[in-house]
Amino acid sequence: MSSETYADPDTSCASAESHTILQSSDTRQYVTFMTGDEVFAVEMAPVQEIIRVPDVVRVPLSPPTLEGLANLRGKVLPIVSLRRALGFADRTADDTSRAVVINLGQPMGFVVDRVASVVGVDANQIEDVAGIQGTVNTELLSGLIKDVGGHAMVMVLNFQKLIAQEFAHLGGNRQGGLLASANSDEQSRASEEELHLVSFAVAGQEYAIAIEDVQEIVQVPEQIVQVPHSQSHVLGVMTLRQRLLPLVSLRRMFGLANQSANEQSRIVVVSIRGASVGIVVDNVNEVLRVPRRNVESMPSLLARDSDMADITDICRLSDGKRLVSIISTDNLFRHSAIKEALSTVNSHDPTLRTSDTNHSQSGDDEQVVVFRLGTEEFGVPIDSVQEIVRVPEVLTHVPKAPAAVEGVINLRGAVLPVIDLRRRLGLPTVARNDGQRIMVFLIQNVRTGFIVDAVAEVLKVPRQAIEPAPHLSQEQATLLARMANLEKQKRMLQLLDPNHLLAAAELSSMATIAT
């Protein structure tokens, strides 16, 4: 379930404007996007990144606006349908859809139809929303921008209020929840000029490029078309959405030790002067907002060195303990390797040969029994499972039993109440089939069986891969409180606590049925 960071190519058109805007403290940057037939904007401050809509694990007992949970570089990311949240008709995500990752205490991805651009807006351009109350719930808007980014009207969406509305039952300041306290709009706006940078690592050193010069960030493909007789810096070309993209190695450009691409390697696609080039880096770190007072020009002695000509500034973070070198794409595109890579695409030779890139295959474990409900995988501790049995053709119906109870079976002379786990978790029921099984748990001394679609395997899960699940509803947070994020296997298991499968009243009913 890996995903690719994306900033729409239209943002490159805004780079010149953004560059100018950064000179004024009264100007703010906004990301504009389409949802339904409307154009919205969000201030850059809480935007962590923009990614393609990832595959998700659907979570039972969660709010209806939640698409599911995704894996974003080893972290669990809730994905929310903005169409659903705003009351628009559902639409299947396509190639233009994106997830805008907003961080207001905890990152959340909001699926939008299309990201339009990054624009700079003077504070006095933002108007009141009183005139558009019939278009969308104005309680979720913080302002209205007119005639910007090619749009007659852009509504500024207040994601903090949107999250509070969708997840109000969770409480506003629960530590670690979706609504962990965030700064107010006024507090989050820097009182001074800031740079917005995408940071990444090369040979243990941290570098960054201005966000307006980054088109997107993609994984290294399995196949790269090599260019005969090219400089060692030029890795070749790849196909990116029906266009050829030249690739260069930043390690080789900086004269650093060579290293084969691996699962953390990424291609930062930079755009300037109408051209695009993929820069291969070891891994992408984060989006940085750096006050200009923390940025210093490269010392003149080093700046004269041709090897350092691409680096124009150094920013100091964490009280100077963390230094990030800022790469000028303007200088970068003067490099002979970049020029050669661009000329390769312009004169692409069909005889270029293809080769595979070498991907490197590169504690305590918790044993869980993995079962499936639909396409989603769940796990329970192996010591919580008493046994697993087939579903008999006929279950004995029990009058006035709770709705989720399918009936009872005779299990070696003892009466076993059986519950449909799909129904217990609020999922659609399915017809009985040969693959289904009954998993038997002992819940507070009451033996109860739960029908699942299939039992897959017994799996050893590294404890470091287990983390708390996002708090999406009170019942979900109790029953499905942990996730096993198996990034290399591209799997995500929802770990269920059988002790919370039955409420106190239900336990009493099961005990009565069993006797």
N, C-alpha and C positions, 0 to 999 in steps of 0.2 A: 504494500500500500504506500509506496513512495510517491512523492508529489514533487511538482516542479514550480519553483517560484516564478511569478510572471508579472511584468509590468507591460501593459499594452504598448505596441509599437507607436501608437499615437502620442505616447508620453514624450517620445523623442522630439516631436514637433514643439513641445512646450519647454524644451531645455533652454533655449535662448531667453524665453520669457522668464523662466524660473531663475535663471542666472541673474537677471536684472532685478527681479523681485527680492532676492536675498539682500539687496542693498538697503531695504527699507524695513524698519521694525514694525510699521503699520500694516505690512503685507503678510498674508498667511497663504500657505499652500494647501490645496484641497485635491483629493482624488474624486473624480466624477465617474458615475456609472449609471447604467440603465437597469431598471427593474420594471417589468410590465411595459407600459408605454410612457413611463415617467423617467426623468433624469434627476438623480440625487447626487449629493456630494457629502464627503466626510473630511474633516480636517486631518491633515497628515499626522498630527501628533499621536493618535492612538493606532494608526495603521502600522502593523508590524511587517506585513508583506502581503503580496497578492499571488495566489497560486491557482493552478488548474484544479478543477473540482476533483477531489480525490475519491477513491473507493472508500466506502464507509462500512462500519459495523453498526447495524441497527440495534438500538437499545430498547428493550421493553420498559414499560412504565415511565417513559420519558414524555416531555411535552410534545404535542403534535407538530410543532414547528421544527423540531430537531430531526435532521436527516439521519444523523448517526455520529459515530466517532471515527476519526481518521488518524493515521500515523504520520506525523510531521517530524521528520528527522529524529525519530526515537521518542517523541512526546505525543501524548494523546490529545487530539484537538477536536472539540465539539464542532460539528458542521450544522448550521441553521439555514433553513430556507427563508430568504428575505421576502420572497413572493408570498409565502404562507403567513409570515409575520405581519405583512402589510395588508393582507386580505385580498391579494391578487390571485387569479386562477393559477393552478399548478402548471409547470412546464418542465419537461424532461431536459436536463442539462445537455448542452451540445458543445461543439468545439469553441464557441465564443464565450461560454459561461465561465465564470471565475469565482473563486472564494476569496473574499477580502478578509484578511485576518486582523481582527481588532483586539487590542490588548487593553482592557480596563480592569486590571487585577489578575485576570486569567485570559489567555488568548482564546478567541472563538472565531471560527470561519463563517462568514455570511455569504451564501451563494447568490450572485447577481447575474443578470443576463449577459452583461458585457461591461467591461471597464473602458471608459472613454478616454480620459486624459488626466494629466496633472496640471492644475491651473493655479495661477497666483491671483489673489483677490485682496484688494484694499479693504480695511475694516469698514469704511463708509459705504462700500458697495452692498453690504448685507442688509436686507430690509426685513420688516416685520412680516409674519405669515398670515395676518388676519384676512387677507384677500383671497386665500386659496383653501378655505376651510372645507369646501366640498370635494376637493381633490384627494386628500389623504388626511388621516388623523393628525391635526396640527400639534397635538400634544407631543408627538414624536419628532417635531421639527424645531430647530434652533434658529432658523433664518431662511431667507430667500435671496438668491443671487440672480441678477438679470444680465443677459447679454454677455456671457462668459463662455469660453471654450467652444464657440459655435452654437450654443444653445440659448434660446430666448429666455428660459427660466430654469433654474436649478435649485432644487430644494435641499437644504442642509439637514441631514438626518442626525438626530441625537441618539447615538447607539447606547449611551448609558441609560436613557429612559426606556429605550426599546428592550434592553436586557432586563431592566427592572420590571417592565410590564409582563414580559414572557415568563420570567422566573421569580415573580413576586413572592411566591409561597416559600422561597428558600431563605428569605431574610436578607437584608441588605449588606450586612458586614460580617457574615460568617467566615471565619478564617479558612482560606483555601477554596471557598466556593466560587461559583460563577460571578457573584457580586461582591467579591472581596473589595474592600474600600479602594476607591480610585480618587485621584485628585479632581477637583472641579475644573470646569473649562478654563476659568480664570487662572487657577493654579498651574494647569498643565501648559499654558502658553508661556513660552519663554519671554522674559522681558527684554531679551537681547537677541541679536541675530544668530541664527543657527544654521549649521550645515546638516543635510540629510544624506547619509552615506550607507552603502552596502559594504559590509566588512567580510573579509575572507582570509584564509591562512595559506601561506606558501612556505614550505620548509620551516615550519615552526614560527614564522614571523607573520604579523598581522598587517594586512593592507586594506585599503578601502577605495571605492570609486563613488562619485556623486550619483545619487539615486536617479537623477533625471537622465543620466547617460547609460543606465542599465535597462535594456529592453526586457530581458528575462533571464532566468537561471535554470538550466536544464541538466539532466544527467548525461554522463559520457556514454555515447552509444556503443553497442557491441561492435559495430563496423565503422571504420573511418577510411575514406578513399585517400590513399597516399599519393603524394605529388613527387614524381621522379626529379632528382637533381635539385631539390629545394633546400633551403637552409634548414639546419637541425631544429630551429625554433618552430618551423611550420610543420604541424602534425598531419595536415591534409584538409579534406573537406568532408562535411556531413550533410545529410538532408534534414532540414528542419521545416516541417509543414510546407512541402512542395517547393522549397527554395534551397539553394546551396549556401552553406555557411562555412567560411574558412576558419580553421582552428589553429591557434598558436599556443605554445607552452610558456607560461609565465616563468616557470622554473628555469627553462633554458634561456629565455630572454634576459633573466637576471644573473645568468651564469651560475646557477645553483645545481646541486646534485640531481640527476635524473631520478624519477620515480614512476613506476607504472600506475595507471589509474586504478582506483579501487572503489568500493561502495560509497565512500565519503566524497570522492572527487566530483567536482561540478564544473560546468561550463558557464561562465558569466558572459552573456551576450551583450556587448556594448555597441552603442550606436552614436555616431557623430558624422556630421557632413554627409548625411544620407547613406552612409555605408554601415554594414554590420559585420562584426568579427567575434568569434567565440574565443574567450580566454580561459584556458584550462587551469584550475586552481585545485589545491588539496581538499579544501572544504569551505563552505560558506558558513559564516558565524551568525550575523544578525544585521538588522537595520539600526544604524546609530543616528541619534540626534545630538550633535556636538556644538556647544556654544563657540562662537568664533574666538572668544578670549582664550579658549583652550587649544587653538590652532596656531602653530608657528611655521614660518617659512623654513624650508630646508637650509641648513647652514651653507653659506656661500662656498666654503671650501669643498663640501661634498657635492654641491649643485654643479660645480664645474666638471665633475667626473662624469664621463659619458654614460657609465653604467647606472648612475643615479639620476639621469636627466628626466626620466619619466616620473619621478617622485618630486612633487613641488612643495608639499607641506607635511608636517607631522602634527598629529593631535594627541594631547595628553589626557588620559582618562584615569580614574581611580587615584586621584592625587598624584599623578605622574608615574604610577607604578605600571601602567599599561600604555604603551606607545603604539599608535596606528599610523602607518605611512599612507598618505593620500596620493593616489596615482592620477595624474592628469591625462585624460583620454586624448586631449589635444596633442600633448607631447607624445603619447603612446602611438598615435597614428602617423607620426613622423618616422617611427622606427622602421628600419629596412625589412624586418621580418613581417610587420603588418602590411607594408606595401606589397611585399611579395605574395602574401596570403590573399590579398584582395585581387591582385592580378591573376592569381590562379583561378579564381571563380570566373573572372571575366573571360578567360581563355581556356575554359574547362576542356580537357582532352578526354574523349571517350575511352582512350586506352589506359587511363589511370587504373591501377590495380587496387583491389580491395584486400584488407587484412583485418583480422580480429585484434582488438586491443586486449592487452593482458590484464584481466581483472584479478586481483589477489583474493584468495579465499581467506581472505584476510590478508569454593563456592558451594555454595549449598544449593540443592535443588528442592523443589516442592513437587511431589507427585500428585497429579490430578487426573481424574477421569473426564475425558472430553466427550461431550455429546452435542448433537445438533438439533436446532429448531429452525426449519427452513434452511437458509444458507448461512445462518449465523452459528458460531461455535461458542459453547459455554464449557466451563470446567467446575468441578467440585473436588474437594480434597478426597483422596482415595480412601482414607480411613473413615470417611463419613458414609461411604456406600456399603450397605450390608450385603446386597446382592443385586443382580440384574437378571430379569426374567422376561420371557416372551409375553406379549399381550394375548390373552386367550381370545377365542372367537366370540365368546359371550361373557359379559360381566353382569353380575346380579345387581339390578337396580335397587337403590335404597330410598324409600319414600321420605320426603321432607329433608333430604340431605342437602348440604350446601351446593350451590350451583356448579361449582368446579368439580364436584365429585362425580366421576363416571360410574362408579359402582364399587362392588367388592369382589374379591376372588378368594378362593381357598388355596392358601399357600402352605402346603405340608401340614394340613389340619388346623391352621390358624386363619382367622378372617383378616384380610388385608384391604383397608380402604385404598381406592385408587383415584388419583386426581389427574386431570389433563393439564400438564404444565403449560401448554399453550394458552389455555383458558385462564390459568392462574396468573400468567404474565400479560394478559390482555392482548394476545396475538390471535389472528384468525385460526379457526380450527380446520383440520384436514381429515379426509376419510381415513379409516383404519387401513394399514398396509403391513406387509410382512417385515418391513424394516424397523418398525417401531418396537420399542422396548419399555419395560417398567423398571425404573431405578428405585430401589427400596432404601429409605433412610429411617434412622431412629431419631425422632425429634422429641426431645424431652420425654423419653421412655414410651413414645407412641410410634409404632411402626406404621409408615405410610408409603405407598407407592406413587410414583409420578411418571406419566407416560411422556416419552420424548420421541422425536422423529427417528433418531438413530444414535447408537453409542459408537463413537469413532475409535478411541484408543485410550491407553494409559500413557501419560506424557510426563516426562521430567522437565519442569520449568525452572530455569535459573531464578533465584530469588531477586537478583538485581533487575530482572525483567518485569517484576511485579510492582505495580504502583497503584495509588488510590485512584478510583474512577472519578470522573467529574460528577459533581453533585447536581443532578438533573431533576430529581423529585425526591420527596422524603422517603417514599417506599423503595424507589430504586437505590437510593443511597444506603439503605439498610440491607437490602437483599443482594444487590450487585455492587458492592462497595469497592471491589478491586478489579484491576485489569492486568492481564499478562500480555505485554507488548513484545511480540517475537518479531523484531524488525527484519532480521535476515531471512526468516521464513515467510515474511509478508503475511503474518497471521496476527490476529488480535483476539484473545480469549476473554470473555466476560466471566469472572470468577464469582460463582454463586455460593452464598452461605445457606446451607440447608436448614440451619436452626431458625431462620427467619422466613421459611416458606409458609408457615402457618401462624396465624394470629392466635391469641389466647382462646378466643371463642371457637375458632376452627379446631384447635387442638382438643378442646372438650368434646366437639362433635365427632372427631376421628376416634377418640377413646371410646365414646359411646357406641359408634358403629362397630368398632373392633370387638366389643363385648356382646 
